[in-house]
Amino acid sequence: MVRKLGGADDAFISYRTAQYKLHYYETASNLRFVMLTDIATLSMRNVLHQIYINLWVEYVVKNPLSPVKHKNGEGVRNELFELGLDQFVRGL
């Protein structure tokens, strides 16, 4: 879907419906972050990048006990990441 919406130049950043706005961020390693917000919200691409750098890398990538693969849509299940993400999003 992202390739179809963004085209060949990979410029897909967000998608808006009447009820919500979907923000999308993809890393160089094909890890995808998505956030749903109110339709009036400005771009959250920078916020999603900060979540990747400051939370995902710190609490998941650098954690030797964290599983590398999350099969069948299984979540991250990393308490520090979840707590940090909750605190970060509430502070926006």
MMTF fields as JSON, N, C-alpha, C and O atoms, coordinates in Angstrom:
{
  "mmtfVersion": "1.0.0",
  "mmtfProducer": "UNKNOWN",
  "numBonds": 367,
  "numAtoms": 368,
  "numGroups": 92,
  "numChains": 1,
  "numModels": 1,
  "chainsPerModel": [1],
  "groupsPerChain": [92],
  "chainIdList": ["A"],
  "bondAtomList": [4, 2, 8, 6, 12, 10, 16, 14, 20, 18, 24, 22, 28, 26, 32, 30, 36, 34, 40, 38, 44, 42, 48, 46, 52, 50, 56, 54, 60, 58, 64, 62, 68, 66, 72, 70, 76, 74, 80, 78, 84, 82, 88, 86, 92, 90, 96, 94, 100, 98, 104, 102, 108, 106, 112, 110, 116, 114, 120, 118, 124, 122, 128, 126, 132, 130, 136, 134, 140, 138, 144, 142, 148, 146, 152, 150, 156, 154, 160, 158, 164, 162, 168, 166, 172, 170, 176, 174, 180, 178, 184, 182, 188, 186, 192, 190, 196, 194, 200, 198, 204, 202, 208, 206, 212, 210, 216, 214, 220, 218, 224, 222, 228, 226, 232, 230, 236, 234, 240, 238, 244, 242, 248, 246, 252, 250, 256, 254, 260, 258, 264, 262, 268, 266, 272, 270, 276, 274, 280, 278, 284, 282, 288, 286, 292, 290, 296, 294, 300, 298, 304, 302, 308, 306, 312, 310, 316, 314, 320, 318, 324, 322, 328, 326, 332, 330, 336, 334, 340, 338, 344, 342, 348, 346, 352, 350, 356, 354, 360, 358, 364, 362],
  "bondOrderList": [1, 1, 1, 1, 1, 1, 1, 1, 1, 1, 1, 1, 1, 1, 1, 1, 1, 1, 1, 1, 1, 1, 1, 1, 1, 1, 1, 1, 1, 1, 1, 1, 1, 1, 1, 1, 1, 1, 1, 1, 1, 1, 1, 1, 1, 1, 1, 1, 1, 1, 1, 1, 1, 1, 1, 1, 1, 1, 1, 1, 1, 1, 1, 1, 1, 1, 1, 1, 1, 1, 1, 1, 1, 1, 1, 1, 1, 1, 1, 1, 1, 1, 1, 1, 1, 1, 1, 1, 1, 1, 1],
  "groupList": [{"groupName": "MET", "atomNameList": ["N", "CA", "C", "O"], "elementList": ["N", "C", "C", "O"], "formalChargeList": [0, 0, 0, 0], "bondAtomList": [1, 0, 2, 1, 3, 2], "bondOrderList": [1, 1, 2], "singleLetterCode": "M", "chemCompType": "L-PEPTIDE LINKING"}, {"groupName": "VAL", "atomNameList": ["N", "CA", "C", "O"], "elementList": ["N", "C", "C", "O"], "formalChargeList": [0, 0, 0, 0], "bondAtomList": [1, 0, 2, 1, 3, 2], "bondOrderList": [1, 1, 2], "singleLetterCode": "V", "chemCompType": "L-PEPTIDE LINKING"}, {"groupName": "ARG", "atomNameList": ["N", "CA", "C", "O"], "elementList": ["N", "C", "C", "O"], "formalChargeList": [0, 0, 0, 0], "bondAtomList": [1, 0, 2, 1, 3, 2], "bondOrderList": [1, 1, 2], "singleLetterCode": "R", "chemCompType": "L-PEPTIDE LINKING"}, {"groupName": "LYS", "atomNameList": ["N", "CA", "C", "O"], "elementList": ["N", "C", "C", "O"], "formalChargeList": [0, 0, 0, 0], "bondAtomList": [1, 0, 2, 1, 3, 2], "bondOrderList": [1, 1, 2], "singleLetterCode": "K", "chemCompType": "L-PEPTIDE LINKING"}, {"groupName": "LEU", "atomNameList": ["N", "CA", "C", "O"], "elementList": ["N", "C", "C", "O"], "formalChargeList": [0, 0, 0, 0], "bondAtomList": [1, 0, 2, 1, 3, 2], "bondOrderList": [1, 1, 2], "singleLetterCode": "L", "chemCompType": "L-PEPTIDE LINKING"}, {"groupName": "GLY", "atomNameList": ["N", "CA", "C", "O"], "elementList": ["N", "C", "C", "O"], "formalChargeList": [0, 0, 0, 0], "bondAtomList": [1, 0, 2, 1, 3, 2], "bondOrderList": [1, 1, 2], "singleLetterCode": "G", "chemCompType": "PEPTIDE LINKING"}, {"groupName": "ALA", "atomNameList": ["N", "CA", "C", "O"], "elementList": ["N", "C", "C", "O"], "formalChargeList": [0, 0, 0, 0], "bondAtomList": [1, 0, 2, 1, 3, 2], "bondOrderList": [1, 1, 2], "singleLetterCode": "A", "chemCompType": "L-PEPTIDE LINKING"}, {"groupName": "ASP", "atomNameList": ["N", "CA", "C", "O"], "elementList": ["N", "C", "C", "O"], "formalChargeList": [0, 0, 0, 0], "bondAtomList": [1, 0, 2, 1, 3, 2], "bondOrderList": [1, 1, 2], "singleLetterCode": "D", "chemCompType": "L-PEPTIDE LINKING"}, {"groupName": "PHE", "atomNameList": ["N", "CA", "C", "O"], "elementList": ["N", "C", "C", "O"], "formalChargeList": [0, 0, 0, 0], "bondAtomList": [1, 0, 2, 1, 3, 2], "bondOrderList": [1, 1, 2], "singleLetterCode": "F", "chemCompType": "L-PEPTIDE LINKING"}, {"groupName": "ILE", "atomNameList": ["N", "CA", "C", "O"], "elementList": ["N", "C", "C", "O"], "formalChargeList": [0, 0, 0, 0], "bondAtomList": [1, 0, 2, 1, 3, 2], "bondOrderList": [1, 1, 2], "singleLetterCode": "I", "chemCompType": "L-PEPTIDE LINKING"}, {"groupName": "SER", "atomNameList": ["N", "CA", "C", "O"], "elementList": ["N", "C", "C", "O"], "formalChargeList": [0, 0, 0, 0], "bondAtomList": [1, 0, 2, 1, 3, 2], "bondOrderList": [1, 1, 2], "singleLetterCode": "S", "chemCompType": "L-PEPTIDE LINKING"}, {"groupName": "TYR", "atomNameList": ["N", "CA", "C", "O"], "elementList": ["N", "C", "C", "O"], "formalChargeList": [0, 0, 0, 0], "bondAtomList": [1, 0, 2, 1, 3, 2], "bondOrderList": [1, 1, 2], "singleLetterCode": "Y", "chemCompType": "L-PEPTIDE LINKING"}, {"groupName": "THR", "atomNameList": ["N", "CA", "C", "O"], "elementList": ["N", "C", "C", "O"], "formalChargeList": [0, 0, 0, 0], "bondAtomList": [1, 0, 2, 1, 3, 2], "bondOrderList": [1, 1, 2], "singleLetterCode": "T", "chemCompType": "L-PEPTIDE LINKING"}, {"groupName": "GLN", "atomNameList": ["N", "CA", "C", "O"], "elementList": ["N", "C", "C", "O"], "formalChargeList": [0, 0, 0, 0], "bondAtomList": [1, 0, 2, 1, 3, 2], "bondOrderList": [1, 1, 2], "singleLetterCode": "Q", "chemCompType": "L-PEPTIDE LINKING"}, {"groupName": "HIS", "atomNameList": ["N", "CA", "C", "O"], "elementList": ["N", "C", "C", "O"], "formalChargeList": [0, 0, 0, 0], "bondAtomList": [1, 0, 2, 1, 3, 2], "bondOrderList": [1, 1, 2], "singleLetterCode": "H", "chemCompType": "L-PEPTIDE LINKING"}, {"groupName": "GLU", "atomNameList": ["N", "CA", "C", "O"], "elementList": ["N", "C", "C", "O"], "formalChargeList": [0, 0, 0, 0], "bondAtomList": [1, 0, 2, 1, 3, 2], "bondOrderList": [1, 1, 2], "singleLetterCode": "E", "chemCompType": "L-PEPTIDE LINKING"}, {"groupName": "ASN", "atomNameList": ["N", "CA", "C", "O"], "elementList": ["N", "C", "C", "O"], "formalChargeList": [0, 0, 0, 0], "bondAtomList": [1, 0, 2, 1, 3, 2], "bondOrderList": [1, 1, 2], "singleLetterCode": "N", "chemCompType": "L-PEPTIDE LINKING"}, {"groupName": "TRP", "atomNameList": ["N", "CA", "C", "O"], "elementList": ["N", "C", "C", "O"], "formalChargeList": [0, 0, 0, 0], "bondAtomList": [1, 0, 2, 1, 3, 2], "bondOrderList": [1, 1, 2], "singleLetterCode": "W", "chemCompType": "L-PEPTIDE LINKING"}, {"groupName": "PRO", "atomNameList": ["N", "CA", "C", "O"], "elementList": ["N", "C", "C", "O"], "formalChargeList": [0, 0, 0, 0], "bondAtomList": [1, 0, 2, 1, 3, 2], "bondOrderList": [1, 1, 2], "singleLetterCode": "P", "chemCompType": "L-PEPTIDE LINKING"}],
  "groupTypeList": [0, 1, 2, 3, 4, 5, 5, 6, 7, 7, 6, 8, 9, 10, 11, 2, 12, 6, 13, 11, 3, 4, 14, 11, 11, 15, 12, 6, 10, 16, 4, 2, 8, 1, 0, 4, 12, 7, 9, 6, 12, 4, 10, 0, 2, 16, 1, 4, 14, 13, 9, 11, 9, 16, 4, 17, 1, 15, 11, 1, 1, 3, 16, 18, 4, 10, 18, 1, 3, 14, 3, 16, 5, 15, 5, 1, 2, 16, 15, 4, 8, 15, 4, 5, 4, 7, 13, 8, 1, 2, 5, 4],
  "groupIdList": [1, 2, 3, 4, 5, 6, 7, 8, 9, 10, 11, 12, 13, 14, 15, 16, 17, 18, 19, 20, 21, 22, 23, 24, 25, 26, 27, 28, 29, 30, 31, 32, 33, 34, 35, 36, 37, 38, 39, 40, 41, 42, 43, 44, 45, 46, 47, 48, 49, 50, 51, 52, 53, 54, 55, 56, 57, 58, 59, 60, 61, 62, 63, 64, 65, 66, 67, 68, 69, 70, 71, 72, 73, 74, 75, 76, 77, 78, 79, 80, 81, 82, 83, 84, 85, 86, 87, 88, 89, 90, 91, 92],
  "secStructList": [7, 2, 2, 2, 2, 2, 6, 6, 6, 6, 7, 7, 7, 3, 3, 3, 7, 1, 1, 7, 3, 3, 3, 3, 3, 3, 7, 6, 6, 7, 7, 3, 3, 3, 3, 3, 3, 7, 6, 6, 7, 7, 7, 7, 2, 2, 2, 2, 2, 2, 0, 0, 0, 0, 0, 0, 0, 0, 0, 0, 0, 6, 7, 6, 6, 1, 7, 1, 7, 7, 4, 4, 4, 7, 7, 7, 7, 7, 2, 2, 2, 2, 2, 2, 2, 2, 2, 2, 2, 2, 6, 7],
  "xCoordList": [0.819, 0.0, 0.866, 0.584, 1.923, 2.796, 3.445, 3.522, 3.905, 4.545, 3.544, 3.911, 2.299, 1.278, 0.942, 0.782, 0.834, 0.498, 1.672, 1.483, 2.888, 4.062, 4.679, 5.378, 4.431, 5.024, 6.461, 6.95, 7.118, 8.49, 9.489, 10.527, 9.2, 10.169, 10.05, 10.765, 9.15, 9.015, 8.684, 9.228, 7.827, 7.541, 6.314, 5.85, 5.771, 4.578, 4.917, 5.805, 4.214, 4.45, 3.197, 3.278, 2.031, 0.798, -0.394, -0.319, -1.491, -2.731, -3.861, -3.871, -4.816, -5.894, -7.246, -7.523, -8.091, -9.482, -10.334, -9.802, -11.619, -12.505, -12.384, -12.711, -11.914, -11.843, -10.435, -10.307, -9.399, -8.052, -7.008, -7.298, -5.781, -4.638, -3.598, -3.235, -3.124, -2.123, -0.761, -0.584, 0.195, 1.561, 2.452, 2.299, 3.388, 4.208, 5.677, 6.054, 6.508, 7.962, 8.604, 8.287, 9.496, 10.194, 11.695, 12.228, 12.37, 13.815, 14.536, 13.912, 15.83, 16.644, 16.612, 16.83, 16.342, 16.283, 14.857, 14.567, 13.977, 12.581, 11.716, 10.694, 12.101, 11.274, 10.274, 10.655, 9.004, 7.957, 7.288, 6.944, 7.107, 6.415, 5.198, 5.29, 4.059, 2.802, 2.147, 2.18, 1.55, 0.833, -0.464, -0.478, -1.542, -2.828, -3.085, -2.891, -3.525, -3.795, -5.079, -5.734, -5.415, -6.506, -6.155, -4.977, -7.161, -6.899, -6.212, -5.591, -6.314, -5.704, -4.226, -3.56, -3.717, -2.331, -1.348, -1.531, -0.309, 0.747, 1.557, 1.315, 2.502, 3.318, 3.995, 4.569, 3.917, 4.537, 5.77, 6.263, 6.263, 7.42, 8.63, 9.326, 8.874, 9.999, 9.788, 10.739, 8.553, 8.24, 8.488, 9.076, 8.048, 8.278, 9.768, 10.225, 10.518, 11.977, 12.589, 13.483, 12.117, 12.617, 12.275, 13.081, 11.083, 10.707, 11.676, 12.117, 11.996, 12.944, 14.324, 14.881, 14.857, 16.224, 16.317, 17.177, 15.441, 15.562, 14.947, 15.353, 13.975, 13.318, 13.584, 14.044, 13.302, 13.481, 14.937, 15.235, 15.825, 17.246, 17.759, 18.456, 17.416, 17.92, 17.377, 18.138, 16.067, 15.434, 15.239, 15.098, 15.228, 15.0, 16.269, 16.716, 16.846, 18.025, 19.22, 19.924, 19.449, 20.61, 20.378, 21.279, 19.187, 18.867, 19.17, 18.481, 20.171, 20.52, 19.442, 19.46, 18.515, 17.455, 16.205, 15.295, 16.167, 15.01, 15.058, 16.104, 13.928, 13.938, 14.169, 13.743, 14.84, 15.157, 13.963, 13.714, 13.219, 12.073, 10.791, 10.751, 9.743, 8.435, 7.441, 6.812, 7.306, 6.5, 5.003, 4.549, 4.26, 2.791, 2.211, 1.179, 2.851, 2.334, 2.503, 1.896, 3.314, 3.564, 4.254, 5.2, 3.792, 4.359, 5.754, 6.308, 6.312, 7.681, 7.8, 8.763, 6.856, 6.845, 8.125, 8.767, 8.473, 9.637, 9.118, 8.713, 9.128, 8.519, 9.143, 8.426, 10.465, 11.116, 10.711, 10.476, 10.63, 10.198, 8.766, 8.465, 7.875, 6.473, 6.292, 5.522, 6.988, 6.894, 7.467, 6.885, 8.618, 9.222, 8.35, 8.226, 7.741, 6.856, 5.628, 5.228, 5.029, 3.859, 4.186, 3.43, 5.298, 5.704, 6.016, 5.649, 6.681, 7.037, 5.785, 5.678, 4.841, 3.625, 2.749, 2.143, 2.671, 1.876, 2.481, 1.762, 3.78, 4.454, 4.354, 4.82, 3.766, 3.662, 2.651, 2.444],
  "yCoordList": [-1.185, 0.0, 1.253, 2.209, 1.246, 2.412, 2.704, 3.861, 1.679, 1.869, 2.445, 3.287, 2.007, 2.514, 3.973, 4.772, 4.323, 5.702, 6.651, 7.794, 6.186, 7.046, 7.13, 8.094, 6.138, 6.133, 5.653, 5.154, 5.813, 5.321, 6.049, 5.483, 7.304, 8.089, 7.852, 8.485, 6.941, 6.609, 7.816, 7.934, 8.701, 9.935, 9.849, 10.883, 8.668, 8.538, 8.886, 8.277, 9.861, 10.307, 10.157, 9.754, 10.479, 10.384, 10.174, 10.371, 9.77, 9.535, 10.003, 9.691, 10.755, 11.295, 10.783, 10.721, 10.413, 10.081, 11.118, 12.083, 10.93, 11.861, 11.706, 12.63, 10.542, 10.275, 10.367, 10.682, 10.105, 10.063, 10.386, 10.433, 10.607, 10.796, 9.741, 9.611, 8.996, 7.968, 8.544, 9.039, 8.473, 8.953, 7.732, 6.759, 7.784, 6.624, 7.0, 8.045, 6.132, 6.319, 4.953, 4.008, 4.84, 3.592, 3.821, 4.777, 2.933, 3.053, 2.421, 1.783, 2.599, 2.007, 0.483, -0.176, -0.082, -1.535, -2.076, -3.204, -1.273, -1.631, -1.818, -2.502, -1.234, -1.229, -0.094, 1.024, -0.37, 0.621, 1.064, 0.242, 2.373, 2.955, 3.699, 4.453, 3.479, 4.094, 4.711, 4.132, 5.89, 6.551, 7.124, 7.734, 6.924, 7.5, 8.717, 8.671, 9.81, 11.04, 11.678, 11.17, 12.796, 13.637, 14.165, 14.313, 14.448, 14.87, 16.233, 16.539, 17.046, 18.375, 18.371, 19.402, 17.25, 17.158, 17.327, 16.764, 18.11, 18.287, 16.998, 16.046, 16.968, 15.774, 15.279, 16.062, 13.98, 13.352, 12.551, 11.737, 12.773, 12.026, 12.192, 11.221, 13.409, 13.669, 12.966, 12.445, 12.95, 12.266, 10.769, 10.149, 10.185, 8.758, 8.448, 7.398, 9.357, 9.183, 9.217, 8.427, 10.116, 10.199, 8.933, 8.461, 8.387, 7.131, 6.025, 5.226, 5.991, 4.98, 5.149, 4.2, 6.346, 6.601, 6.497, 5.79, 7.193, 7.313, 6.17, 5.915, 5.479, 4.415, 3.029, 2.138, 2.841, 1.521, 1.067, -0.036, 1.916, 1.542, 1.332, 0.355, 2.243, 2.15, 0.957, 0.264, 0.7, -0.315, -1.672, -2.68, -1.718, -2.99, -3.476, -4.598, -2.642, -3.062, -3.332, -4.327, -2.467, -2.62, -3.608, -3.835, -4.192, -5.147, -6.565, -7.053, -7.231, -8.572, -9.621, -10.694, -9.339, -10.287, -10.113, -10.94, -9.046, -8.775, -9.658, -9.762, -10.303, -11.144, -10.31, -9.158, -10.904, -10.209, -10.204, -9.207, -11.305, -11.414, -11.47, -12.03, -10.883, -10.849, -11.468, -10.763, -12.781, -13.536, -13.354, -13.104, -13.486, -13.47, -12.228, -12.315, -11.085, -9.843, -9.728, -8.858, -10.589, -10.529, -9.222, -8.827, -8.556, -7.265, -7.364, -8.457, -6.248, -6.165, -6.772, -7.484, -6.506, -7.009, -6.662, -7.522, -5.401, -4.888, -3.801, -2.734, -4.065, -3.154, -1.768, -0.77, -1.688, -0.372, 0.419, 1.625, -0.259, 0.408, 0.893, 2.035, 0.041, 0.411, 1.577, 2.496, 1.55, 2.644, 3.944, 5.018, 3.826, 5.008, 5.59, 6.81, 4.727, 5.178, 5.867, 6.926, 5.276, 5.871, 7.251, 8.201, 7.361, 8.637, 9.669, 10.837, 9.246, 10.135, 10.675, 11.878, 9.791, 10.205, 11.092, 12.04, 10.8, 11.652, 13.048, 14.012, 13.165, 14.458, 15.308, 16.447, 14.794, 15.562, 16.679, 17.417],
  "zCoordList": [0.0, 0.0, 0.0, -0.721, 0.811, 0.899, -0.449, -0.863, -1.126, -2.432, -3.434, -4.253, -3.38, -4.293, -3.999, -4.921, -2.708, -2.337, -2.531, -2.947, -2.234, -2.307, -3.684, -3.994, -4.508, -5.831, -5.802, -4.789, -6.923, -7.08, -6.197, -5.852, -5.818, -5.035, -3.524, -2.747, -3.093, -1.669, -0.801, 0.297, -1.243, -0.529, 0.371, 0.852, 0.615, 1.453, 2.891, 3.487, 3.453, 4.824, 5.671, 6.831, 5.1, 5.866, 4.943, 3.731, 5.562, 4.846, 5.759, 6.95, 5.198, 6.014, 5.546, 4.348, 6.52, 6.241, 6.967, 7.514, 6.975, 7.685, 9.204, 9.949, 9.664, 11.097, 11.702, 12.885, 10.939, 11.503, 10.434, 9.239, 10.912, 10.021, 10.396, 11.565, 9.412, 9.617, 9.226, 8.114, 10.15, 9.906, 9.776, 10.515, 8.827, 8.492, 8.466, 7.936, 9.048, 9.005, 8.803, 9.525, 7.835, 7.572, 7.672, 7.109, 8.393, 8.573, 7.389, 6.541, 7.336, 6.267, 6.317, 5.3, 7.495, 7.646, 7.48, 7.881, 6.894, 6.618, 7.867, 7.808, 8.968, 10.161, 9.994, 9.646, 10.239, 9.987, 11.276, 12.126, 11.413, 12.552, 12.023, 11.054, 12.667, 12.254, 13.475, 14.561, 13.3, 14.382, 13.827, 12.757, 14.559, 14.191, 15.07, 16.284, 14.441, 15.176, 14.666, 13.756, 15.275, 14.813, 13.425, 13.1, 12.605, 11.226, 11.131, 10.113, 12.17, 12.128, 12.539, 12.44, 12.988, 13.46, 12.307, 11.228, 12.553, 11.552, 11.447, 12.19, 10.543, 10.297, 11.577, 12.333, 11.801, 12.968, 12.564, 13.345, 11.37, 10.876, 11.797, 12.096, 12.239, 13.139, 14.48, 15.062, 14.969, 16.222, 16.075, 16.962, 14.966, 14.737, 14.62, 15.071, 14.019, 13.938, 15.345, 15.65, 16.189, 17.566, 18.352, 19.153, 18.123, 18.777, 18.357, 19.183, 17.087, 16.599, 17.244, 17.795, 17.169, 17.667, 19.189, 19.713, 19.888, 21.345, 22.134, 23.267, 21.556, 22.304, 21.725, 22.44, 20.448, 19.838, 19.9, 20.359, 19.442, 19.425, 20.849, 21.124, 21.744, 23.115, 23.884, 24.559, 23.796, 24.631, 23.965, 24.657, 22.646, 21.966, 21.272, 21.509, 20.422, 19.655, 20.569, 20.392, 21.527, 22.406, 23.552, 24.359, 23.632, 24.689, 24.192, 23.296, 24.744, 24.267, 24.561, 23.959, 25.463, 25.792, 24.932, 24.975, 24.162, 23.311, 22.072, 21.432, 21.718, 20.512, 19.255, 19.171, 18.296, 17.049, 16.111, 15.432, 16.064, 15.169, 15.974, 17.07, 15.416, 16.052, 15.078, 14.289, 15.137, 14.178, 14.409, 15.526, 13.325, 13.355, 14.023, 14.688, 13.859, 14.415, 15.919, 16.544, 16.505, 17.938, 18.268, 17.587, 19.298, 19.677, 20.243, 20.37, 20.576, 21.075, 22.468, 22.75, 23.319, 24.698, 25.449, 26.053, 25.396, 26.108, 27.028, 26.568, 28.317, 29.287, 29.258, 29.323, 29.163, 29.132, 27.882, 27.959, 26.734, 25.506, 25.649, 25.302, 26.155, 26.306, 27.271, 26.992, 28.393, 29.36, 28.79, 28.948, 28.125, 27.505, 26.413, 26.298, 25.607, 24.543, 25.117, 24.635, 26.141, 26.773, 27.326, 27.121, 28.018, 28.607, 27.51, 27.639, 26.451, 25.353, 24.661, 24.42, 24.342, 23.631, 24.506, 24.008, 25.795, 26.702, 26.812, 27.072, 26.621, 26.709, 25.462, 25.46, 24.416, 23.162, 23.267, 22.303]
}
